């Protein structure tokens, strides 16, 4: 796994920050916010790519490092971050030298990832058309993320992107599993790039009433507050994650360190193009993934909730969980990673899946912060009091996107009873 968030870009430090309940949210530093309502977010726009490359020099194969340095330094910051995070995942997986490049896929979850880059070039174009970046026609494509990972690591299997709004990361994982299960590939990189927001994006979300912008611009660390009565919308955030998944037998043969096993990833739709969550759709999908895998609800120990900090969304998700899990819902542990990281939008399922897997591996769950007064409609254990010791055999990762796009993953601890 590889991770890059304002809370940390190294797995152990990222996990420690989550357990400590630290907020990654500040006022925007790299997005001009003078003329927009949304003033706060989790900002990675000033990420020190040079320092990250220096750390990777000597760790990567020489040829891979040369390609990475060449591509990352000329790419927009989001694509550079994608390449660095994928390289870290490759190192963590000990992928170099033990996995075939021809038998590896790259699936990137996300769309409209270059909005800020396009916006800046639009400003340059208004001043003087010839001042726009010469490679904009290439770098403005979402597929540039997949191509850059492929080029950096020398991957020659299938590469592509998939879009599913805030469920994109889980959709990417689903398709990567299919590449292994049905297409015969032995490994795949699943990448959730950081979305390069423009001021227009953030202001549009504020006008729609989707993001927090009324009460916490002067208290950014308190703005993301899933399950709290004062929640008023999600907090846009930068964040990138990369996972390496493999065929189980292939991983065992090469002696890979196995964090978790992907049991299944299922998706459905609400048949509603509006940005409104559907309890019926969420309930139907949770029931489907459990039934398809012969899992009683009692087998799930922990749910990494979508929990965006919107008034309707949080209650809808908790109500759906209670509908599916019945009395077991009150024995489940549920937490909200977005309370600390904000909403990394398309990459959120993968960023939060890295967090969930680290918690499963560590047997200790992070808190949901900023719950000063729990919404009375939310009566499950949402880890509001602090870190919780909890053995996790099976976890569920929920992801629900605008336009009625739902996708859920279930993962199993590699030593859990089947």
Beta strands, then each sheet from edge to edge (+ up, - down):
strand 1: 2-5
strand 2: 26-27
strand 3: 40-41
strand 4: 104-109
strand 5: 159-162
strand 6: 187-192
strand 7: 239-246
strand 8: 261-269
strand 9: 302-304
strand 10: 333-335
strand 11: 364-365
strand 12: 388-389
strand 13: 394-401
strand 14: 405-412
sheet 1: 1+ 7- 6+ 4+ 5+
sheet 2: 2+ 3-
sheet 3: 8+ 14- 13+ 9+ 10+
sheet 4: 11+ 12-
end
